[in-house]
Amino acid sequence: MGGTVALVVGAGEGQRFGGELPKQYHLLAGVAVMRRSLKAFMDHPDVSVVQAVIHPNHHELYDAAVQGLALPVPVDGGATRQGSVLNGLESLNADEPSTVLIHDAARPLVDPGVISRVLAALQTSPGAIPALAVADTLKRSDGQFVETTVDRQGLWRAQTPQGFHYQNILAAHRQAGGDELTDDAAVAERAGLAVAIVEGSEDNVKVTRTGDMVRAERILGAGETRTGLGFDVHRFGPGDHVMLCGVKVPHEFGLEGHSDADVGLHAVTDALLGAIGEGDIGTHFPPSDPQWKGTESDIFLRHAGDMIAGKGGRISNIDVTLICEQPKIGPHRAAMIKRMAEILSITEHRISIKATTTERLGFTGRGEGIAAQAAATVVL
């Protein structure tokens, strides 16, 4: 095959991160950490193939994270990181790439410049890693008190991707066996391979604990902020419930509309589409098209969220106001927020749902229907 393969390794259980969800599948600004890491290499012009290595029990999580991406079937990892990398390298043996980049899936913000510098160094060296010179004074401690100051001269903080000539690193990993070295450069060093250092990036954060996720979100926060507004109205008709913000709310009437008439989700969808300059629901789902008759409005909202993600954006905030005399919104507010967060794959704290009346004035005051208005903030 030749060319360069990126081996993105995310086979750990992420226990230090906390919670049941492994860190590589947590959402970083609305996008799974694993997906961001894979996409960084898919978008690089000098990478031929991107191969994921995952935990054998994580296939469903992986499939959900990479939905829509053209990737080969993931390789199952081993009991340790070193075993997982070896499994990934062995899976490439039939095609035999010229060079391989080995990257931790938990580094979702690797930039093209870092990747390019590693690849360039491989033109003259068997191996190359990105790293940052240690700038802080280093102390060795017994856990409570300082024992000594460590000379920082010549010390570097290693990052990934770490690049190697494929056959060399495959042989080195086979030879290393169960030594459990801390990174692939250490495996290469043990085999006597020279490893060059290129400039890393402070933004190439490794997500290990929740504080790292906060830092990564802060890095991603630098972008263009856009705001969209949405407004929708549906009249009451026959029925025994209304759909509001994705939740079935019992009521003596239903709402009339071509779809399920979820006035809340319609307003939010229009707000999100407006924020990225992509028209409104009617642009993407014309009411004249019979295939959308009776459709759940989840589809419309998810489509808007996918379009934002496709533009490299994230949803910062959504604020919805439902305007009606009946039904009462308060008892259902928490369920509505949870459902919208699920549809858009964002955290619940980014969504606000409120309700108000028009003091019995106008069509909502007369109980003829429900209106909703929404504002959405998107960072591109």
N, C-alpha and C positions, 0 to 999 in steps of 0.2 A: 504493500500500500504506500509506504513512504509517508512523508508529511509529518505533521505534529498532531498528537492526540492529547487532549486535556482529560486527566483522570481526576474527577471531583469526588472526594471521599467524605461521605457523611453516614458512616455505618455505626456511629456511637449511639448510646441511649440517652445522652444529654442529661444525666442525673444531677449534675452540679447546677444546672440552670434552674431547677425547681419545677414542680408541676408534673403532670402526666405526659404532656406533649414534648417530644425531644426538641432541643433548641433549633435544629436545622429546619424544622417545620413550623416554627413560630412565625407570625406575620411581622415583617419589618416594614412599617409604613404601608401596610395593606398587601404586601407581597411576601410569600414564604422565603425565608433565608436561603433555603436550598435552591429555589428557582432563581433568585438573584445571582447566586454563585455560578450556576450553570449558564445563565444567559450572558454573563460577562465574557465567557469563552466562546459561546455560540456567535456572538457579535464581533469577535476578533477575526480579521481577514486572514491571519496566518495560522489559524487553528483549523484543522481539517475535520476532526471528529471530537465530540464531547461525550465522555463515558462516565456515568454515575456509578458509584459503589455505595450500596445502602445496607442497612440491617435487614436480615431475612424477614423480620416481622413488620417491616415498615412499607410494604409494597402499596397498600391502600393510601397511606399518607403521601407517599411519593407520587403516585398517579394523580392525586388531587392537586399536589403542588405544581406539577409540570404540565397540567392539562393544556393542550394546544401547542406544545413545543415538539418539534420533530427530533426525537432523541432515540438512540438504540435502547434495547431492553437493559435495565440496570443489572449490575453484577452484585451478587450477595457478598457481603463482607465477612470477615473472620471474627474471632473472639477478641482480637486486639487491633489497634490501628495498623500496626506493621503487617499483621495477617490480612487485613482488608486491602492494603496497598498491593501486597503480593497477589491476591486474588484478581485484582484489577489488572495488574501487569500481565499475569498469565492469560487473561481473557483476550489480550491484544496480540498474543504470540503468532496466531495464524496469519494476521495481516502485517505484522512487523512494521510498525511506524519507525521513522528515522529518529524522532525525538518525542519525549513525553513530558508533559507538565503535570505535576502532582500537586493538587490544591485541596486545602481543607474547606469543606462546604460551609463551615462556620465563619468564613471570611467573605461576606457577601458584597463588600464594597471595593474589591480589587479593581483597579482601573486599567485601561488599555496600555498606558505607558509602562506600568510595572511588567505586564505580560510581554510587551515588546522588548524591554531591556533584558529580561531573562533569555528570551529567544535569541537576541543578538549575541549575548555572551556565549551561547552554545556553539557559535561559529568557531570559537577558538578554545573552548574548554569542555571537558567531559560533563561538567555539571555547573549549575549556576543557581543562586538563590537571591531573592531580594532581602535586604536587611537595613536596619537603621542603627547608626552608631549610638552607643549608650551615652547620654548626656548628663544623667543624674549621678550624684555620688552614691556609691554602693556600700552597704553595710551588711556584715554577717552578724546574725543574732541567734541567741539561744531560745528565741520566742518571746522573751520579755525584755532583755537588755542587749545593747550593742556589744558584740565581742571584738570586732575589728572592722576597719575600713578596707574595702577591696579595691585594688587598683583597676580603674575602668579603662585604662589605655588598651586599645585594640579589641575591646569587647563590642559585640554587635547583637541586636535583637533580630533573630531570624523570622522571616515571614514565608508565606507561600503565594504564588506557585513556585515550586522548586523544579527546575528543569534538568533533564539528563538525556544523553544518548540512550535510546531504548534498550538495546542489548546489554549495555554496561550496567544499568540500574537493575534490570531483571536478574542478571547474574549476581549482583551484589545482594539483592533481597533474598535470593535463593540461598546464598552462602550465610546470610545473617541469621537465618532460622529464628529461634525464639529469643534472641538477644534483647528484644524490646527496647530498641534505641528510640530517642524522642522525636526524631524527624528523619526524612529521607536523606538529607545531607549527611547525617551521622552514619547512615548505612553506607553511603558512598565513600565517606572518609575511611570507614573500617575496611573497605575493599581497596583502598589506596587510590581512589579517584580524586583528581584535583577539582575543587568546587570554587568557582568564582563568586564574588559578591557584587551585586548591582544595587543601585539605590531603590529602597522600598518606599513606602508611603505611610504617613501617620494616619491617613484615612482607611488604610487596609486593616480595619479592626477585626479582631477575632472575638466572636460572640461566645462567651463562656458563662457569664452571669448576667442577671437582669440589668445591672448597671451598664454593661457593654451594649445592650440593646438600646438603652436610652441615649448613649453616646452616638450610636449609629444613626438613630432617628434624627438626632441633632445635626449630624453631618448631612443627611439627606434633605434637611429643612431648607437648605440654600437653593432656592428656585423661584420661578415666577408664580405668584399667587393670583388665582383667578376666582371670581365669584359669579354664580349664576342664580337666577330667580325662577321660580315655577309657581303657577297658579292653575287650579283645576276646579271644576264644578260638576256634580252629578245630581240629578233629581231623584226623589224617592219614587218607588214603584212597588209592585207586588213582591212579597218575599217575607222571610222570617229572620233575616240577618243582613248585615252589611260587612264588606271587607274594608278594613281600615288599616293602613300601614302593615299589610301582610297578615292581619289577625282577623278571624271570623268573630264578629261581635253580634250577639243576639239583639234583634230589634223587630218591631212590629211591621216594618217595611224593609224592602231591599233597595238597592240603588240601580238605576238604569244606565246601561252603557254597552258599547260593542264588546269590551272585554269583561272582566269581573267588576269593573267600575270602582276600583280602589282609588279613591280620590287622593288619598295621602301619598301612595306610591307614585301616582301619575305626576303630582306636583314635584316630588323629589326627583323623579327621572328627568323632568324638564329642566329643573335647576342644575343637575349634573351635566346634562347635555349642553345647556347654555354656557356653563363655565368653560367648556372646551370648544365652543363655537361649532357644535354639531347639530343645530336645529332643535327639533322637539320630538316627542313620541310619534306624532303623525308622519314625520319624515322617515322614520325607520320601520314603523308598524302602521301602515295606512289603514284607517277604519274601513276603507272600501274593499280591503282584501279579506275574503271570508275566512282565511286560515286563522285569523286572530280573534274570531268571534268566540266569546266566552273564555278567552285565555287568561290565565293567572298573571297578574301584573308583576309578579316576581321576575318573570322573563324580561320585561321591559327594564326593570331596575338593574338586574344583573348585567344586561347588555350595556347599559350606560357605565357601570363599574368596570366592565371589561375594556371598554373603549378608553377609559381614563388610564387603566393599567397599560394598555397598548401604546399610549403616548408617553409612557414613562412617568405618569403622574400618580398622585395619591390623594385620597379624600381626607381633608383636614377636619371638616366639621359639616354637620347637617342640622338645620333647625327647621322644624315643621310646626305649623299652627293649623289645627283643625277647627273649622268654624261651623257650629251647629247648636241647636237647642237640645236635641236628643240624637243618639244615645249618649250616655255619660262616658267620657273618655278615661277619666282617672283610674278606674279599676283595671283598665287594659293597657295603660301606658307602658309598664315594665315589659309586658309581653311584646308590644309593638317595637320597642327599642331593641329587644333581643332578636326579634325576627329580622329587622332591617340590617342589624349588624351581621347576622348570619348570611343574608343574601349578598351583602357587599364585602364580606370577609374583612370587616374593620372592627375595632373595639367599641364597646357600647358607650364609653365615655365621649365618643365623638358624635353622638346623636342626641338631639333634644326634641322632644315631642310635647307640645302644649295644646290646650284647647281654650276656646273662648266662644262667647255668643255675641250676637248683634243687638242685644237688649230687645228682642222680638221685633226688630226692624228688618225690612227687606225679605227676600225669599227664604233665607235661612231662619230668620225670625218667625216666619209664618209656618215653618216646618215643612217646606216644599223640597228641601234638598240639603246637601252638605257641600261646603267649599273648603279648600285647603290651599295654603300658600307655603312655600318652602324657599329657603336660602341654602346654598351649598358653597363651600370654599374648597378649592382644589389647588394643590401645589404641583406644578409641572417642572 
